[in-house]
Amino acid sequence: MSDPKCRDTDYIDFLIASPRSFTCTEAASVQPESNDPPAHDAFTRLLHRLEPDPETLWREAEPSVTKTRGVLVIDDSTLDKPYARKMELVSRHWSGKHKRVVMGINLITLLWTDGDRNVPCDYRLYDKGNDGLTKNDHMQTMLATAHTRGFEPACVVFDSWYSGLENLKTIRGLGWRWLTQLKVNRKVNLNRQGLRAVSETAISAEGTVVWLEGYGPVRVFKVVSQHGDIEYWATGDVAMTELERLVHAEKCWAIEEYHRTLKQCCGVERAQVRAGRAQRNHVGLAIRAFLRLSHHFFTTGVSCYEAKAGIVRSAVRAYIADPLYNFS
């Protein structure tokens, strides 16, 4: 059996450098000149040959994290696949970008951040039709894995989608603090006055301790934006101050930056392959590409967007120095 002509790092380098097209055909077209360069079939076989395994991401991410500091953020994002008709893993999901249900692949990520570095440590792809696992199941599995790996975060932060009782109890069982948003109709009990929606309860900006139905005492904060929008944040740490809540909530935005960079700089949602295994490998390799761009940003101060633009800029500069298409 002959050795493969391309490796996972070859594909990762292609994802980082390519400005627009992220197909296996394009990956083969841009390979350096050699006696026997890899054809597009070699990259296609790569995506089908690799074992989709988040452990590979963790081995590369581990040196960049401090397990006893920072926060863990959990969120999901829909990878748009509007034209997919026979592509595995694609189903209907809510999209925060489009503000409606769209066709796509749902990516759930566990991100570590200390405010300076954003490091994806684990991920899952939603495929309940085949594996029977919900988003909450994936969340609990990733948190249990993080606990096994030795994480002791200052807090675990997530939005209201993941604020179900089982998730809150899972985090409490791991001995960690959590911070989340509550939907306005979530039932709480203030001073034994009976269960009522949190929006109908007297909650202060500094935080009010209430009894969360099915869980126990929590501290809830009422946050009013300058536009008048109201959010309710809750934590299992009844001693948490509003300043602590604000610090952790601001770090929560790191995962939104991660999702945007992953899509715009790493081509995570633009793989033109049908098989679920190939899609899983493309997503995993795209996240590892983000890891490299993020590390470069932390060590040099050059953003992921500027680093990617610099690659294209060099190619444009070389062409202008020796243009191919003219009338001479």
FENDA-V479006 format. One record per residue. N is the residue number from 0. RES is the residue in three letters. PHI is phi as a letter, one per 30 degrees, with the letter a starting at -180 (999 if undefined). OMEGA is omega in radians with two decimals (none if undefined). D_LAST is the distance of its C-alpha to the last C-alpha in Angstrom with 1 decimal. Layout:
n=N res=RES phi=PHI omega=OMEGA d_last=D_LAST
n=N res=RES phi=PHI omega=OMEGA d_last=D_LAST
This chain:
n=0 res=MET phi=999 omega=-3.09 d_last=49.6
n=1 res=SER phi=d omega=3.11 d_last=46.1
n=2 res=ASP phi=d omega=3.12 d_last=45.1
n=3 res=PRO phi=d omega=-3.09 d_last=42.8
n=4 res=LYS phi=d omega=3.12 d_last=39.1
n=5 res=CYS phi=b omega=-3.10 d_last=38.9
n=6 res=ARG phi=c omega=3.13 d_last=41.3
n=7 res=ASP phi=d omega=-3.14 d_last=42.2
n=8 res=THR phi=d omega=3.07 d_last=40.5
n=9 res=ASP phi=d omega=3.13 d_last=37.2
n=10 res=TYR phi=d omega=3.11 d_last=37.5
n=11 res=ILE phi=d omega=3.12 d_last=38.7
n=12 res=ASP phi=d omega=3.10 d_last=35.6
n=13 res=PHE phi=d omega=3.14 d_last=33.4
n=14 res=LEU phi=d omega=3.14 d_last=35.4
n=15 res=ILE phi=d omega=-3.01 d_last=35.0
n=16 res=ALA phi=d omega=-3.04 d_last=31.2
n=17 res=SER phi=d omega=-3.11 d_last=30.2
n=18 res=PRO phi=d omega=-2.99 d_last=29.4
n=19 res=ARG phi=b omega=-3.06 d_last=30.2
n=20 res=SER phi=c omega=-3.08 d_last=30.7
n=21 res=PHE phi=b omega=3.14 d_last=33.8
n=22 res=THR phi=c omega=3.09 d_last=34.0
n=23 res=CYS phi=d omega=3.09 d_last=34.7
n=24 res=THR phi=d omega=3.11 d_last=31.6
n=25 res=GLU phi=d omega=3.11 d_last=29.5
n=26 res=ALA phi=e omega=3.11 d_last=31.5
n=27 res=ALA phi=d omega=-3.07 d_last=30.7
n=28 res=SER phi=d omega=-3.06 d_last=26.9
n=29 res=VAL phi=c omega=3.13 d_last=26.6
n=30 res=GLN phi=d omega=3.10 d_last=28.8
n=31 res=PRO phi=e omega=-3.14 d_last=27.6
n=32 res=GLU phi=d omega=3.11 d_last=26.6
n=33 res=SER phi=a omega=-3.13 d_last=29.7
n=34 res=ASN phi=d omega=-3.10 d_last=31.3
n=35 res=ASP phi=b omega=-3.10 d_last=33.1
n=36 res=PRO phi=d omega=3.12 d_last=31.9
n=37 res=PRO phi=d omega=3.06 d_last=34.2
n=38 res=ALA phi=d omega=-3.11 d_last=33.5
n=39 res=HIS phi=d omega=3.10 d_last=34.2
n=40 res=ASP phi=d omega=3.14 d_last=37.7
n=41 res=ALA phi=d omega=3.11 d_last=38.4
n=42 res=PHE phi=d omega=3.07 d_last=38.0
n=43 res=THR phi=d omega=3.11 d_last=40.0
n=44 res=ARG phi=d omega=3.11 d_last=42.8
n=45 res=LEU phi=e omega=-3.10 d_last=42.7
n=46 res=LEU phi=d omega=3.09 d_last=43.6
n=47 res=HIS phi=c omega=-3.06 d_last=46.3
n=48 res=ARG phi=d omega=-3.07 d_last=47.6
n=49 res=LEU phi=d omega=3.07 d_last=48.2
n=50 res=GLU phi=c omega=-3.14 d_last=51.6
n=51 res=PRO phi=d omega=-3.00 d_last=51.2
n=52 res=ASP phi=b omega=3.11 d_last=53.3
n=53 res=PRO phi=d omega=3.12 d_last=53.4
n=54 res=GLU phi=d omega=3.11 d_last=55.1
n=55 res=THR phi=d omega=3.08 d_last=51.7
n=56 res=LEU phi=d omega=-3.09 d_last=50.6
n=57 res=TRP phi=d omega=3.13 d_last=53.9
n=58 res=ARG phi=d omega=3.10 d_last=53.5
n=59 res=GLU phi=d omega=-3.07 d_last=50.3
n=60 res=ALA phi=d omega=-3.01 d_last=51.7
n=61 res=GLU phi=e omega=-3.14 d_last=55.1
n=62 res=PRO phi=d omega=-3.07 d_last=54.2
n=63 res=SER phi=c omega=-3.07 d_last=52.8
n=64 res=VAL phi=c omega=2.98 d_last=55.9
n=65 res=THR phi=c omega=-2.93 d_last=59.3
n=66 res=LYS phi=d omega=-3.10 d_last=61.7
n=67 res=THR phi=c omega=3.12 d_last=64.5
n=68 res=ARG phi=b omega=3.04 d_last=62.4
n=69 res=GLY phi=i omega=3.13 d_last=60.2
n=70 res=VAL phi=b omega=3.02 d_last=60.5
n=71 res=LEU phi=c omega=-3.13 d_last=59.6
n=72 res=VAL phi=c omega=3.12 d_last=57.9
n=73 res=ILE phi=b omega=3.06 d_last=57.9
n=74 res=ASP phi=a omega=3.10 d_last=55.8
n=75 res=ASP phi=b omega=3.12 d_last=53.9
n=76 res=SER phi=b omega=3.12 d_last=50.7
n=77 res=THR phi=c omega=3.06 d_last=49.4
n=78 res=LEU phi=d omega=-3.03 d_last=46.0
n=79 res=ASP phi=d omega=3.02 d_last=44.7
n=80 res=LYS phi=b omega=-3.00 d_last=44.3
n=81 res=PRO phi=d omega=-3.08 d_last=44.4
n=82 res=TYR phi=c omega=-3.11 d_last=43.1
n=83 res=ALA phi=d omega=3.10 d_last=45.0
n=84 res=ARG phi=c omega=-3.11 d_last=47.5
n=85 res=LYS phi=b omega=-3.11 d_last=48.2
n=86 res=MET phi=c omega=3.14 d_last=47.4
n=87 res=GLU phi=d omega=-3.13 d_last=50.3
n=88 res=LEU phi=i omega=-3.10 d_last=51.5
n=89 res=VAL phi=d omega=3.07 d_last=50.3
n=90 res=SER phi=a omega=-3.07 d_last=53.1
n=91 res=ARG phi=c omega=-3.13 d_last=53.9
n=92 res=HIS phi=b omega=3.03 d_last=54.1
n=93 res=TRP phi=d omega=3.13 d_last=54.4
n=94 res=SER phi=c omega=3.07 d_last=51.3
n=95 res=GLY phi=d omega=3.12 d_last=51.6
n=96 res=LYS phi=d omega=-3.08 d_last=48.1
n=97 res=HIS phi=c omega=-3.11 d_last=48.6
n=98 res=LYS phi=h omega=3.12 d_last=52.4
n=99 res=ARG phi=a omega=3.10 d_last=53.3
n=100 res=VAL phi=d omega=-3.11 d_last=53.7
n=101 res=VAL phi=b omega=3.04 d_last=50.4
n=102 res=MET phi=d omega=-3.14 d_last=49.4
n=103 res=GLY phi=a omega=3.09 d_last=48.4
n=104 res=ILE phi=c omega=-3.09 d_last=49.4
n=105 res=ASN phi=c omega=-3.13 d_last=51.9
n=106 res=LEU phi=c omega=3.12 d_last=51.3
n=107 res=ILE phi=c omega=-3.02 d_last=54.3
n=108 res=THR phi=b omega=2.96 d_last=53.7
n=109 res=LEU phi=c omega=-3.05 d_last=56.0
n=110 res=LEU phi=c omega=3.02 d_last=54.4
n=111 res=TRP phi=c omega=3.08 d_last=55.9
n=112 res=THR phi=b omega=3.02 d_last=55.2
n=113 res=ASP phi=c omega=-3.10 d_last=56.8
n=114 res=GLY phi=j omega=3.12 d_last=54.8
n=115 res=ASP phi=c omega=-3.11 d_last=52.1
n=116 res=ARG phi=c omega=3.05 d_last=51.0
n=117 res=ASN phi=c omega=-3.01 d_last=50.5
n=118 res=VAL phi=b omega=3.02 d_last=51.1
n=119 res=PRO phi=d omega=-3.08 d_last=51.3
n=120 res=CYS phi=c omega=-3.09 d_last=54.2
n=121 res=ASP phi=a omega=3.12 d_last=54.9
n=122 res=TYR phi=a omega=3.05 d_last=53.8
n=123 res=ARG phi=b omega=3.02 d_last=54.8
n=124 res=LEU phi=c omega=-3.10 d_last=53.4
n=125 res=TYR phi=d omega=3.14 d_last=55.8
n=126 res=ASP phi=a omega=-3.03 d_last=56.7
n=127 res=LYS phi=d omega=-3.13 d_last=60.3
n=128 res=GLY phi=d omega=-3.11 d_last=60.3
n=129 res=ASN phi=c omega=-3.08 d_last=60.1
n=130 res=ASP phi=c omega=3.09 d_last=61.5
n=131 res=GLY phi=i omega=-3.07 d_last=63.9
n=132 res=LEU phi=c omega=3.08 d_last=63.1
n=133 res=THR phi=d omega=3.07 d_last=62.8
n=134 res=LYS phi=d omega=3.12 d_last=60.8
n=135 res=ASN phi=d omega=3.08 d_last=64.0
n=136 res=ASP phi=d omega=3.13 d_last=64.6
n=137 res=HIS phi=d omega=3.13 d_last=61.2
n=138 res=MET phi=e omega=-3.10 d_last=61.9
n=139 res=GLN phi=d omega=3.11 d_last=65.2
n=140 res=THR phi=d omega=-3.14 d_last=63.9
n=141 res=MET phi=d omega=3.10 d_last=61.1
n=142 res=LEU phi=d omega=3.10 d_last=63.7
n=143 res=ALA phi=d omega=3.09 d_last=66.1
n=144 res=THR phi=d omega=3.12 d_last=63.4
n=145 res=ALA phi=d omega=3.11 d_last=62.5
n=146 res=HIS phi=d omega=3.10 d_last=66.2
n=147 res=THR phi=d omega=-3.14 d_last=66.4
n=148 res=ARG phi=d omega=3.05 d_last=63.5
n=149 res=GLY phi=j omega=3.13 d_last=65.5
n=150 res=PHE phi=d omega=3.00 d_last=64.0
n=151 res=GLU phi=b omega=-3.04 d_last=66.3
n=152 res=PRO phi=d omega=3.06 d_last=64.4
n=153 res=ALA phi=d omega=-3.13 d_last=65.7
n=154 res=CYS phi=a omega=2.98 d_last=65.2
n=155 res=VAL phi=c omega=-3.02 d_last=63.6
n=156 res=VAL phi=c omega=-3.13 d_last=61.9
n=157 res=PHE phi=a omega=-3.10 d_last=60.9
n=158 res=ASP phi=c omega=-2.99 d_last=61.0
n=159 res=SER phi=d omega=3.14 d_last=63.7
n=160 res=TRP phi=e omega=-3.06 d_last=62.4
n=161 res=TYR phi=c omega=-3.05 d_last=63.7
n=162 res=SER phi=c omega=3.11 d_last=66.9
n=163 res=GLY phi=d omega=-3.05 d_last=69.2
n=164 res=LEU phi=e omega=-3.10 d_last=72.5
n=165 res=GLU phi=d omega=3.12 d_last=71.6
n=166 res=ASN phi=d omega=3.13 d_last=68.6
n=167 res=LEU phi=d omega=-3.14 d_last=70.6
n=168 res=LYS phi=d omega=3.09 d_last=73.4
n=169 res=THR phi=d omega=-3.14 d_last=71.0
n=170 res=ILE phi=d omega=3.09 d_last=69.6
n=171 res=ARG phi=d omega=3.12 d_last=73.1
n=172 res=GLY phi=d omega=3.10 d_last=74.2
n=173 res=LEU phi=d omega=3.13 d_last=71.5
n=174 res=GLY phi=i omega=-3.10 d_last=73.0
n=175 res=TRP phi=c omega=3.00 d_last=69.9
n=176 res=ARG phi=d omega=3.09 d_last=69.6
n=177 res=TRP phi=b omega=3.09 d_last=67.6
n=178 res=LEU phi=b omega=-3.10 d_last=66.2
n=179 res=THR phi=b omega=2.97 d_last=65.1
n=180 res=GLN phi=c omega=3.07 d_last=65.1
n=181 res=LEU phi=c omega=3.01 d_last=67.8
n=182 res=LYS phi=d omega=-3.00 d_last=67.6
n=183 res=VAL phi=d omega=-3.12 d_last=69.8
n=184 res=ASN phi=c omega=3.13 d_last=72.2
n=185 res=ARG phi=d omega=-3.04 d_last=72.9
n=186 res=LYS phi=d omega=3.07 d_last=76.7
n=187 res=VAL phi=b omega=-3.12 d_last=78.2
n=188 res=ASN phi=b omega=3.12 d_last=81.8
n=189 res=LEU phi=c omega=3.07 d_last=82.6
n=190 res=ASN phi=h omega=3.07 d_last=86.1
n=191 res=ARG phi=h omega=3.12 d_last=87.5
n=192 res=GLN phi=d omega=-3.11 d_last=87.0
n=193 res=GLY phi=j omega=-3.12 d_last=85.6
n=194 res=LEU phi=d omega=3.05 d_last=82.2
n=195 res=ARG phi=a omega=-3.13 d_last=79.9
n=196 res=ALA phi=e omega=-3.11 d_last=76.2
n=197 res=VAL phi=d omega=3.13 d_last=74.6
n=198 res=SER phi=d omega=3.13 d_last=73.5
n=199 res=GLU phi=c omega=-3.09 d_last=77.1
n=200 res=THR phi=c omega=-3.14 d_last=78.3
n=201 res=ALA phi=d omega=-3.13 d_last=78.7
n=202 res=ILE phi=c omega=-3.13 d_last=75.8
n=203 res=SER phi=c omega=3.11 d_last=75.1
n=204 res=ALA phi=d omega=3.14 d_last=71.8
n=205 res=GLU phi=d omega=3.11 d_last=73.4
n=206 res=GLY phi=j omega=3.13 d_last=74.2
n=207 res=THR phi=b omega=3.12 d_last=77.2
n=208 res=VAL phi=d omega=3.13 d_last=78.8
n=209 res=VAL phi=b omega=3.08 d_last=79.5
n=210 res=TRP phi=c omega=3.12 d_last=80.4
n=211 res=LEU phi=d omega=-3.07 d_last=77.5
n=212 res=GLU phi=e omega=3.08 d_last=78.9
n=213 res=GLY phi=i omega=-3.08 d_last=79.0
n=214 res=TYR phi=b omega=-3.07 d_last=77.8
n=215 res=GLY phi=k omega=-3.09 d_last=79.9
n=216 res=PRO phi=d omega=3.06 d_last=79.5
n=217 res=VAL phi=b omega=3.03 d_last=76.0
n=218 res=ARG phi=c omega=-3.12 d_last=74.8
n=219 res=VAL phi=c omega=3.13 d_last=72.8
n=220 res=PHE phi=c omega=3.05 d_last=70.8
n=221 res=LYS phi=c omega=-3.08 d_last=70.1
n=222 res=VAL phi=c omega=3.14 d_last=66.7
n=223 res=VAL phi=c omega=-3.13 d_last=65.9
n=224 res=SER phi=d omega=3.14 d_last=62.4
n=225 res=GLN phi=d omega=3.11 d_last=61.7
n=226 res=HIS phi=c omega=3.11 d_last=61.0
n=227 res=GLY phi=j omega=3.10 d_last=64.4
n=228 res=ASP phi=d omega=-3.09 d_last=63.3
n=229 res=ILE phi=c omega=3.04 d_last=65.9
n=230 res=GLU phi=b omega=3.08 d_last=65.3
n=231 res=TYR phi=c omega=3.11 d_last=68.1
n=232 res=TRP phi=c omega=-3.11 d_last=67.4
n=233 res=ALA phi=b omega=3.09 d_last=69.9
n=234 res=THR phi=b omega=3.07 d_last=70.6
n=235 res=GLY phi=d omega=3.11 d_last=73.3
n=236 res=ASP phi=c omega=-3.07 d_last=73.9
n=237 res=VAL phi=d omega=3.12 d_last=76.4
n=238 res=ALA phi=c omega=-3.11 d_last=76.2
n=239 res=MET phi=d omega=3.11 d_last=72.5
n=240 res=THR phi=c omega=3.11 d_last=71.9
n=241 res=GLU phi=d omega=3.11 d_last=69.5
n=242 res=LEU phi=d omega=3.09 d_last=67.5
n=243 res=GLU phi=d omega=3.12 d_last=67.1
n=244 res=ARG phi=e omega=-3.12 d_last=66.2
n=245 res=LEU phi=d omega=-3.14 d_last=63.5
n=246 res=VAL phi=d omega=-3.13 d_last=62.0
n=247 res=HIS phi=d omega=-3.12 d_last=61.9
n=248 res=ALA phi=d omega=3.11 d_last=60.6
n=249 res=GLU phi=d omega=3.10 d_last=57.7
n=250 res=LYS phi=d omega=3.14 d_last=56.7
n=251 res=CYS phi=d omega=-3.13 d_last=56.8
n=252 res=TRP phi=d omega=3.14 d_last=53.6
n=253 res=ALA phi=e omega=-3.09 d_last=51.7
n=254 res=ILE phi=d omega=3.05 d_last=51.6
n=255 res=GLU phi=d omega=3.07 d_last=49.8
n=256 res=GLU phi=d omega=3.11 d_last=47.1
n=257 res=TYR phi=d omega=-3.14 d_last=47.0
n=258 res=HIS phi=d omega=-3.11 d_last=46.6
n=259 res=ARG phi=d omega=3.14 d_last=43.8
n=260 res=THR phi=d omega=3.14 d_last=41.8
n=261 res=LEU phi=e omega=-3.12 d_last=42.4
n=262 res=LYS phi=d omega=-3.02 d_last=40.9
n=263 res=GLN phi=d omega=-3.07 d_last=38.0
n=264 res=CYS phi=c omega=-3.03 d_last=36.9
n=265 res=CYS phi=c omega=3.06 d_last=38.3
n=266 res=GLY phi=i omega=-3.00 d_last=37.7
n=267 res=VAL phi=d omega=-3.08 d_last=41.4
n=268 res=GLU phi=c omega=-3.02 d_last=41.7
n=269 res=ARG phi=c omega=3.09 d_last=38.4
n=270 res=ALA phi=d omega=-3.12 d_last=39.3
n=271 res=GLN phi=c omega=3.09 d_last=38.8
n=272 res=VAL phi=b omega=-3.06 d_last=41.8
n=273 res=ARG phi=c omega=-3.03 d_last=45.1
n=274 res=ALA phi=d omega=3.13 d_last=47.6
n=275 res=GLY phi=d omega=-3.14 d_last=49.7
n=276 res=ARG phi=d omega=3.13 d_last=49.4
n=277 res=ALA phi=d omega=3.09 d_last=45.6
n=278 res=GLN phi=d omega=3.14 d_last=45.8
n=279 res=ARG phi=d omega=-3.13 d_last=48.3
n=280 res=ASN phi=d omega=3.10 d_last=46.2
n=281 res=HIS phi=d omega=3.14 d_last=43.1
n=282 res=VAL phi=d omega=3.13 d_last=45.2
n=283 res=GLY phi=d omega=3.13 d_last=46.8
n=284 res=LEU phi=d omega=3.09 d_last=43.5
n=285 res=ALA phi=d omega=3.10 d_last=42.1
n=286 res=ILE phi=d omega=3.09 d_last=45.2
n=287 res=ARG phi=d omega=3.04 d_last=44.7
n=288 res=ALA phi=d omega=3.07 d_last=41.1
n=289 res=PHE phi=e omega=-3.13 d_last=42.7
n=290 res=LEU phi=e omega=3.13 d_last=45.1
n=291 res=ARG phi=d omega=3.10 d_last=42.4
n=292 res=LEU phi=d omega=3.13 d_last=40.7
n=293 res=SER phi=d omega=3.10 d_last=44.1
n=294 res=HIS phi=d omega=3.11 d_last=45.1
n=295 res=HIS phi=d omega=3.11 d_last=41.9
n=296 res=PHE phi=d omega=-3.11 d_last=42.7
n=297 res=PHE phi=d omega=-3.06 d_last=46.3
n=298 res=THR phi=d omega=-3.07 d_last=45.5
n=299 res=THR phi=c omega=-3.06 d_last=42.6
n=300 res=GLY phi=i omega=3.12 d_last=43.0
n=301 res=VAL phi=d omega=-3.08 d_last=39.4
n=302 res=SER phi=d omega=3.12 d_last=39.8
n=303 res=CYS phi=d omega=-3.12 d_last=38.7
n=304 res=TYR phi=d omega=3.13 d_last=36.2
n=305 res=GLU phi=d omega=3.11 d_last=34.7
n=306 res=ALA phi=d omega=3.13 d_last=34.6
n=307 res=LYS phi=d omega=3.11 d_last=32.8
n=308 res=ALA phi=d omega=3.13 d_last=30.3
n=309 res=GLY phi=d omega=3.10 d_last=29.7
n=310 res=ILE phi=d omega=3.14 d_last=28.5
n=311 res=VAL phi=d omega=-3.12 d_last=25.9
n=312 res=ARG phi=d omega=3.13 d_last=25.0
n=313 res=SER phi=d omega=3.12 d_last=24.3
n=314 res=ALA phi=d omega=3.11 d_last=21.9
n=315 res=VAL phi=d omega=3.13 d_last=20.1
n=316 res=ARG phi=d omega=3.13 d_last=20.0
n=317 res=ALA phi=d omega=3.13 d_last=18.6
n=318 res=TYR phi=d omega=-3.14 d_last=15.7
n=319 res=ILE phi=d omega=3.11 d_last=14.9
n=320 res=ALA phi=d omega=-3.13 d_last=15.1
n=321 res=ASP phi=b omega=-3.06 d_last=12.5
n=322 res=PRO phi=d omega=-3.10 d_last=10.6
n=323 res=LEU phi=c omega=-2.98 d_last=9.7
n=324 res=TYR phi=c omega=3.10 d_last=8.7
n=325 res=ASN phi=a omega=-3.07 d_last=5.7
n=326 res=PHE phi=c omega=-3.13 d_last=3.8
n=327 res=SER phi=d omega=none d_last=0.0
